[in-house]
Structures are given as structure tokens and as C-alpha cells.
Amino acid sequence: MTKQPGLDGRHRDKNGRISKKHGNTLISTLRQTYGAGFAPGRADDERLADVLHDLDEPSLSHLIHDVQKQST
């Protein structure tokens, strides 16, 4: 598969879609990408799916968008 513009280092699933973060991703892993202030008040060993459920967010993208909107 050739490199597609705009993938930002993400890979594609077998069906050609860009893969998403899995719900079992740990908050500590996401803090490496999004900074130490990501999901304040949450433990490093919590799973993304649990945090999204608790915050009533449908996805990581929505959570990041809402947090950025709140900080402006």
C-alpha cells in the first residue's frame, strides 16, 4: 500500500479505513500523546472506554474537541 497524504502516521485496517483508538487504551498511553494534563483526575491505569462512558463522550476525538473548546 502506498503512503496516503493526511494519514499522520496512522495505519489503515484491512477494509481500508483509518484505524481508531481502541477502548482498552490506557490513559497513561494517551497522556504520552496529548500531554500530562489529558483527562485530569483520572488514574493512569484507567481505560479510554471507561473514561468516555463516565464523561458521556462518544469518542476520543469528541473528548479532545470538547476539552479544547473549554480551554479557550
Protein Blocks (a to p, Z undefined) as FASTA:
>chain_A
ZZdehklopacdfkopacdddfklcfklmmmmnojkgoghiafkbcfklmmmmnopabfk
lmmmmmmmmmZZ
